[in-house]
Amino acid sequence: MAVCGNLFVDPAVASTQYTAIADAYHSALALDKAVYGSLQAAEPDVVVCGSSDCANYFAGPSQRNVTLAAGTFVQAGGYVAPRITIVLTSATWDRNQYVLAHERSHVEVAARLNGKHVPAWFDEGLATYVGGEPPA
């Protein structure tokens, strides 16, 4: 179910959560802009799962938060990401803005590097910083 823009929420999530999810989405963008300035990456699709079936379909058996490159095939569910897609599998809505900022950071780094490789430790470290970990 589309909530706003490219933000999609699993029907298993209570509609009373939609405002909090949309607010977390906008807060995450603000966190990324605070580090990167204007964002250069195209806005990814964001899927928020509230059920195990959704998480398995979009993220696979690990059911972890993930950023999928366009064309990524998720073996377990058969999902093929039509474009860059961030999948949030956590139901802890109070942390989703930070998790989304972390995942969105990966998208921004990839766009700025235009397909060039960056060490995983750098990409994860920067995303962790953007996402506010460790908390101050």
N, CA and C of each residue as an Amber inpcrd file, in Angstrom:
protein
   408
   0.8540000  -1.1620000   0.0000000   0.0000000   0.0000000   0.0000000
   0.9080000   1.2350000   0.0000000   0.6830000   2.1550000  -0.9400000
   1.4770000   3.3800000  -1.0290000   1.0320000   4.3540000   0.0590000
   2.0060000   4.8860000   0.7940000   1.7110000   5.8500000   1.8520000
   2.0030000   7.2590000   1.3520000   3.1780000   7.4520000   0.7820000
   3.5180000   8.7230000   0.1420000   4.7090000   8.4950000  -0.7750000
   4.7490000   9.1830000  -1.8870000   5.8730000   9.0480000  -2.8140000
   6.1900000   7.6010000  -3.1230000   7.4330000   7.2150000  -2.8760000
   7.9020000   5.8560000  -3.1350000   7.9170000   5.0030000  -1.8690000
   7.0700000   5.3420000  -0.9070000   7.0030000   4.6360000   0.3710000
   5.8010000   3.7020000   0.3680000   6.0910000   2.4040000   0.5300000
   5.0530000   1.3820000   0.4900000   5.0600000   0.6050000   1.8040000
   3.8690000   0.3220000   2.3210000   3.7430000  -0.3360000   3.6210000
   2.9260000  -1.6090000   3.4740000   3.4200000  -2.6570000   4.1000000
   2.7530000  -3.9540000   4.1550000   1.3440000  -3.7790000   4.7350000
   0.3110000  -4.3560000   4.1160000  -1.0430000  -4.2580000   4.6700000
  -1.1600000  -4.8020000   6.0920000  -0.1860000  -5.6110000   6.5440000
  -0.2190000  -6.1360000   7.9100000   0.0800000  -5.0510000   8.9470000
   0.6180000  -3.9200000   8.4950000   0.9120000  -2.8160000   9.4070000
  -0.3830000  -2.0370000   9.6350000  -0.6750000  -1.7470000  10.8870000
  -1.8870000  -1.0000000  11.2280000  -1.8530000   0.3860000  10.5870000
  -2.9660000   0.7990000  10.0210000  -3.0360000   2.1070000   9.3640000
  -2.7540000   3.2460000  10.3410000  -2.9330000   3.0010000  11.6170000
  -2.6300000   4.0280000  12.6170000  -1.1210000   4.3160000  12.6830000
  -0.3070000   3.4440000  12.0980000   1.1470000   3.6260000  12.0780000
   1.6430000   4.4320000  10.8770000   0.7720000   4.6480000   9.8810000
   1.2060000   5.2760000   8.6310000   1.8140000   6.6560000   8.8400000
   1.2150000   7.4560000   9.7030000   1.7500000   8.8020000   9.9350000
   3.1390000   8.7190000  10.5480000   3.3280000   7.8390000  11.5190000
   4.6400000   7.6740000  12.1440000   5.6710000   7.1800000  11.1340000
   5.2580000   6.3000000  10.2430000   6.1690000   5.7750000   9.2230000
   6.5440000   6.8830000   8.2440000   5.5610000   7.6560000   7.7970000
   5.8470000   8.7720000   6.8850000   6.7400000   9.8030000   7.5630000
   6.4990000  10.0860000   8.8310000   7.3550000  11.0270000   9.5730000
   8.7790000  10.5020000   9.6740000   8.9330000   9.2010000   9.9350000
  10.2610000   8.5920000  10.0100000  10.9760000   8.6890000   8.6670000
  10.2270000   8.5100000   7.5930000  10.7640000   8.6200000   6.2270000
  11.3360000  10.0210000   6.0050000  10.5780000  11.0460000   6.3600000
  11.0290000  12.4250000   6.1720000  12.1690000  12.7820000   7.1230000
  12.1500000  12.2540000   8.3320000  13.2430000  12.4750000   9.2830000
  14.5340000  11.8340000   8.7810000  14.4180000  10.6690000   8.1770000
  15.5940000   9.9900000   7.6260000  16.2190000  10.8140000   6.5080000
  15.3890000  11.3800000   5.6580000  15.9210000  12.2310000   4.5910000
  16.6680000  13.4250000   5.1730000  16.1360000  13.9890000   6.2390000
  16.7970000  15.1250000   6.8890000  18.1490000  14.7070000   7.4710000
  18.2210000  13.5100000   8.0580000  19.4860000  13.0120000   8.5870000
  20.5170000  12.8560000   7.4740000  20.0920000  12.3230000   6.3290000
  21.0100000  12.1650000   5.2030000  21.4500000  13.5220000   4.6490000
  20.5250000  14.4480000   4.5400000  20.8780000  15.7780000   4.0330000
  21.8140000  16.5220000   4.9770000  21.7090000  16.2510000   6.2690000
  22.5930000  16.8940000   7.2400000  24.0460000  16.4880000   7.0120000
  24.2660000  15.2910000   6.4810000  25.6230000  14.8100000   6.2180000
  26.0510000  15.1090000   4.7870000  25.1780000  14.8300000   3.8170000
  25.5480000  14.9160000   2.4060000  25.2190000  16.2550000   1.7460000
  24.4420000  17.0930000   2.3890000  23.9490000  18.2920000   1.7070000
  22.8260000  17.8720000   0.7890000  22.7780000  18.4300000  -0.3930000
  21.7170000  18.0110000  -1.3160000  21.9970000  16.5780000  -1.7710000
  20.9340000  15.7970000  -1.8480000  21.0740000  14.3920000  -2.2110000
  21.1240000  14.2530000  -3.7240000  22.0440000  13.4220000  -4.2070000
  22.2400000  13.2450000  -5.6430000  21.5830000  11.9800000  -6.1780000
  21.3160000  11.0290000  -5.3010000  20.7320000   9.7550000  -5.7280000
  19.2550000   9.9200000  -6.0370000  18.7850000   9.1420000  -7.0050000
  17.3460000   9.0870000  -7.2700000  16.6760000   8.4940000  -6.0460000
  15.4730000   8.9380000  -5.7630000  14.7480000   8.4520000  -4.5870000
  14.4390000   6.9660000  -4.7720000  14.8920000   6.1230000  -3.8420000
  14.6130000   4.6910000  -3.9650000  13.1830000   4.3720000  -3.5540000
  12.7140000   3.2000000  -3.9440000  11.4760000   2.6890000  -3.3760000
  11.7950000   2.2460000  -1.9510000  10.8470000   2.4110000  -1.0500000
  11.0090000   1.9680000   0.3360000   9.8140000   1.0940000   0.6730000
  10.1000000  -0.1270000   1.1130000   9.0660000  -1.0780000   1.5010000
   9.2050000  -1.3150000   2.9990000   8.1200000  -1.0970000   3.7480000
   8.1090000  -1.3300000   5.1900000   7.2570000  -2.5660000   5.4540000
   7.8940000  -3.6010000   5.9750000   7.1920000  -4.8490000   6.2530000
   6.7480000  -4.9170000   7.7100000   5.5920000  -5.5010000   7.9090000
   5.0780000  -5.7260000   9.2520000   4.7920000  -7.1890000   9.5040000
   5.0320000  -8.0090000   8.4860000   4.7760000  -9.4430000   8.6230000
   5.9890000 -10.2290000   8.1370000   6.0720000 -11.4410000   8.6050000
   7.1580000 -12.3320000   8.1890000   7.0560000 -12.6480000   6.6960000
   5.8370000 -12.7980000   6.1820000   5.6500000 -13.0850000   4.7570000
   6.2120000 -11.9550000   3.8990000   5.9280000 -10.7220000   4.2820000
   6.4380000  -9.5580000   3.5550000   7.9630000  -9.5240000   3.6080000
   8.5190000  -9.6850000   4.8120000   9.9730000  -9.6380000   4.9790000
  10.6570000 -10.7420000   4.1790000  10.0760000 -11.9330000   4.1620000
  10.6540000 -13.0350000   3.3970000  10.5990000 -12.7520000   1.9040000
   9.4850000 -12.2090000   1.4290000   9.3150000 -11.9300000  -0.0020000
  10.2890000 -10.8640000  -0.4860000  10.4040000  -9.7750000   0.2660000
  11.2200000  -8.6530000  -0.1890000  12.6800000  -8.7240000   0.2370000
  12.9850000  -9.3930000   1.3660000  14.3550000  -9.3940000   1.8790000
  14.9910000 -10.7790000   1.9200000  14.1890000 -11.8320000   1.7610000
  14.7520000 -13.1740000   1.8080000  14.6920000 -13.7660000   3.1980000
  15.2160000 -14.9760000   3.3610000  15.0740000 -15.6990000   4.6170000
  15.7550000 -15.0320000   5.8180000  16.7480000 -14.1840000   5.5810000
  17.3840000 -13.4990000   6.7150000  16.4430000 -12.4680000   7.3280000
  15.4980000 -11.9970000   6.5220000  14.5070000 -11.0000000   6.9370000
  15.1670000  -9.8020000   7.6120000  16.2980000  -9.3670000   7.0640000
  17.0300000  -8.2140000   7.5960000  16.7330000  -6.9860000   6.7670000
  16.8720000  -5.8160000   7.3690000  16.7880000  -4.5730000   6.6170000
  17.8540000  -4.6380000   5.5310000  17.4900000  -4.1900000   4.3380000
  18.4170000  -4.3430000   3.2180000  18.1610000  -3.2710000   2.1670000
  19.2180000  -2.9410000   1.4400000  19.0980000  -2.0930000   0.2550000
  19.3960000  -2.9700000  -0.9490000  18.4440000  -3.0550000  -1.8630000
  18.5750000  -3.8930000  -3.0510000  18.8830000  -3.0230000  -4.2620000
  19.8920000  -3.3970000  -5.0250000  20.1820000  -2.7090000  -6.2800000
  19.1030000  -3.0690000  -7.3020000  18.9260000  -2.2110000  -8.2850000
  17.9660000  -2.5030000  -9.3510000  18.3240000  -3.8370000  -9.9950000
  17.3200000  -4.6740000 -10.2030000  17.5200000  -5.9780000 -10.8230000
  17.8740000  -7.0860000  -9.8550000  18.0220000  -6.7770000  -8.5660000
  18.3370000  -7.8110000  -7.5810000  17.1650000  -8.7790000  -7.4710000
  17.4890000 -10.0670000  -7.5200000  16.4880000 -11.1250000  -7.3910000
  16.5640000 -11.6890000  -5.9830000  15.4490000 -11.6590000  -5.2710000
  15.3810000 -12.2320000  -3.9210000  14.8930000 -13.6650000  -4.0780000
  15.8050000 -14.5910000  -3.8840000  15.5430000 -16.0060000  -4.1540000
  14.3090000 -16.5370000  -3.4400000  14.1880000 -16.2840000  -2.1540000
  13.1110000 -16.8830000  -1.3630000  11.7350000 -16.4720000  -1.8460000
  11.5450000 -15.1830000  -2.0980000  10.2180000 -14.7030000  -2.4440000
   9.9690000 -14.5500000  -3.9230000  11.0330000 -14.5130000  -4.6920000
  10.8900000 -14.3240000  -6.1230000  10.7740000 -12.8640000  -6.5290000
  10.9730000 -11.9420000  -5.5850000  10.8910000 -10.5110000  -5.8840000
  12.1130000 -10.0760000  -6.6780000  11.8920000  -9.2650000  -7.6990000
  12.9690000  -8.6390000  -8.4580000  12.7960000  -7.1360000  -8.2990000
  13.8000000  -6.4820000  -7.7350000  13.7220000  -5.0360000  -7.5140000
  13.7520000  -4.3140000  -8.8600000  12.6900000  -3.5850000  -9.1910000
  12.6700000  -2.8750000 -10.4700000  13.6070000  -1.6650000 -10.4710000
  13.9140000  -1.1610000  -9.2980000  14.8270000  -0.0300000  -9.1190000
  15.4160000  -0.1630000  -7.7220000  16.2950000   0.7160000  -7.3290000
  16.8730000   0.6170000  -5.9980000  15.7330000   0.5960000  -4.9800000
  15.7840000  -0.3800000  -4.0930000  14.7050000  -0.5840000  -3.1240000
  15.2850000  -0.8140000  -1.7320000  14.7790000  -0.0690000  -0.7680000
  15.1370000  -0.2620000   0.6300000  13.9970000  -1.0320000   1.2750000
  14.3420000  -2.1110000   1.9600000  13.3460000  -2.9320000   2.6410000
  13.5990000  -2.8460000   4.1380000  12.5990000  -2.3660000   4.8780000
  12.6630000  -2.3220000   6.3340000  11.8200000  -3.4600000   6.8720000
  12.4340000  -4.3120000   7.6500000  11.7380000  -5.4930000   8.1550000
  11.4610000  -5.3940000   9.6450000  11.8730000  -4.3120000  10.2490000
  11.7310000  -4.1440000  11.6910000  10.4150000  -3.4710000  12.0320000
   9.7900000  -3.9600000  13.0780000   8.5330000  -3.3490000  13.5200000
   8.7540000  -2.3430000  14.6380000  10.0080000  -1.9780000  14.8900000
  10.3090000  -0.9890000  15.9350000  10.3070000   0.3950000  15.3000000
   9.1420000   0.9780000  15.1990000   8.9740000   2.2200000  14.4420000
   9.7680000   3.3730000  15.0330000  10.0730000   3.3310000  16.3170000
  10.8350000   4.4150000  16.9280000  12.2760000   4.4480000  16.4270000
  12.7670000   3.3770000  15.8060000  14.1290000   3.3280000  15.2580000
  14.1530000   3.4260000  13.7340000  13.0160000   3.3510000  13.0710000
  13.0260000   3.2730000  11.6210000  13.6410000   4.4870000  10.9380000
  13.5240000   5.6780000  11.5110000  14.1440000   6.8300000  10.8590000
  15.6560000   6.6440000  10.7820000  16.2520000   6.0440000  11.8080000
  17.6950000   5.8280000  11.8250000  18.1020000   4.6870000  10.8980000
  17.3020000   3.6310000  10.8930000  17.5700000   2.5100000   9.9990000
  17.4190000   2.9620000   8.5520000  16.3940000   3.7210000   8.2590000
  16.1830000   4.2110000   6.9020000  17.2930000   5.1790000   6.4900000
  17.7330000   6.0420000   7.3850000  18.8480000   6.9530000   7.0750000
  20.1030000   6.1410000   6.7670000  20.3290000   5.0670000   7.5150000
  21.4750000   4.1840000   7.2790000  21.3840000   3.5760000   5.8750000
  20.2430000   2.9810000   5.5670000  20.0730000   2.3340000   4.2620000
  20.1120000   3.3540000   3.1240000  19.5220000   4.5180000   3.3460000
  19.5110000   5.5740000   2.3240000  20.9290000   6.0780000   2.0730000
  21.7910000   6.0390000   3.0960000  23.1860000   6.4290000   2.9300000
  23.8860000   5.5270000   1.9090000  23.5850000   4.2270000   1.9380000
  24.1720000   3.3150000   0.9550000  23.7870000   3.7320000  -0.4670000
  22.5490000   4.1480000  -0.6350000  22.0660000   4.5870000  -1.9470000
  22.8300000   5.8420000  -2.3890000  23.0160000   6.7650000  -1.4740000
  23.7100000   8.0190000  -1.7890000  25.1780000   7.7790000  -2.1370000
  25.8450000   6.9230000  -1.3670000  27.2520000   6.6140000  -1.6590000
  27.3740000   5.9850000  -3.0430000  26.5090000   5.0390000  -3.3560000
  26.5530000   4.3810000  -4.6670000  26.3440000   5.3870000  -5.7940000
  25.4190000   6.3090000  -5.6190000  25.1610000   7.3070000  -6.6590000
  26.3570000   8.2320000  -6.8390000  26.9520000   8.6450000  -5.7560000
  28.0930000   9.5670000  -5.8300000  29.3380000   8.9030000  -6.4060000
  29.4710000   7.6070000  -6.2220000  30.6340000   6.8930000  -6.7550000
  30.4070000   6.3950000  -8.1760000  29.1780000   6.5080000  -8.6580000
  28.8460000   6.1340000 -10.0320000  29.3470000   4.7340000 -10.3980000
  29.0820000   3.7770000  -9.5120000  29.4270000   2.3930000  -9.7910000
  30.8220000   1.9730000  -9.3740000  31.6230000   2.8890000  -8.8860000
  32.9660000   2.5240000  -8.4320000  32.8770000   1.8520000  -7.0700000
  33.8790000   1.0460000  -6.7760000  33.9050000   0.2850000  -5.5210000
  34.3860000   1.1520000  -4.3690000  33.7860000   0.9380000  -3.2200000
  34.2540000   1.5230000  -1.9700000  34.3260000   0.3630000  -0.9720000
  35.3420000   0.3440000  -0.1130000  35.4160000  -0.7540000   0.8540000
  34.1540000  -0.8270000   1.7140000  33.7190000  -2.0420000   1.9980000
  32.4980000  -2.2390000   2.7920000  32.6190000  -1.5740000   4.1550000
  33.8030000  -1.6060000   4.7560000  33.9760000  -1.0050000   6.0790000
  33.7020000   0.4930000   6.0290000  34.0670000   1.1370000   4.9160000
  33.8290000   2.5750000   4.7920000  32.3430000   2.8510000   4.5890000
  31.7300000   2.1080000   3.6590000  30.3100000   2.2950000   3.3580000
  29.4560000   2.0340000   4.5980000  29.7350000   0.9400000   5.3070000
  28.9740000   0.6190000   6.5200000  29.2550000   1.6150000   7.6390000
  30.5150000   2.0290000   7.7700000  30.8580000   3.0020000   8.8070000
  30.1680000   4.3360000   8.5930000  30.1690000   4.8030000   7.3410000
  29.5050000   6.0590000   7.0250000  27.9990000   5.9490000   7.2360000
  27.4090000   4.8290000   6.7820000  25.9680000   4.6260000   6.9580000
  25.6020000   4.5530000   8.4290000  26.4660000   3.9560000   9.2310000
  26.2360000   3.8660000  10.6650000  26.2730000   5.2630000  11.2880000
  27.2040000   6.0800000  10.8500000  27.3020000   7.4570000  11.3330000
  26.0600000   8.2540000  10.9350000  25.6700000   8.1610000   9.6700000
  24.4960000   8.8960000   9.1750000  23.2450000   8.4770000   9.9410000
  23.1500000   7.1840000  10.2560000  21.9930000   6.6570000  10.9740000
  22.0010000   6.9430000  12.4610000  23.0070000   7.6780000  12.9320000
  23.0050000   8.0930000  14.3290000  23.5120000   7.0700000  15.3190000
  24.3310000   6.1440000  14.8570000  24.9030000   5.1450000  15.7740000
  26.3860000   5.4250000  15.9210000  26.9900000   5.2760000  17.0200000
  26.2710000   5.0310000  18.2620000  25.5440000   6.2990000  18.7050000
  24.4560000   6.1500000  19.4410000  23.7000000   7.3320000  19.8560000
  24.5470000   8.2260000  20.7550000  24.3560000   9.5150000  20.5940000
  25.1350000  10.4840000  21.3770000  24.6380000  10.5560000  22.8100000
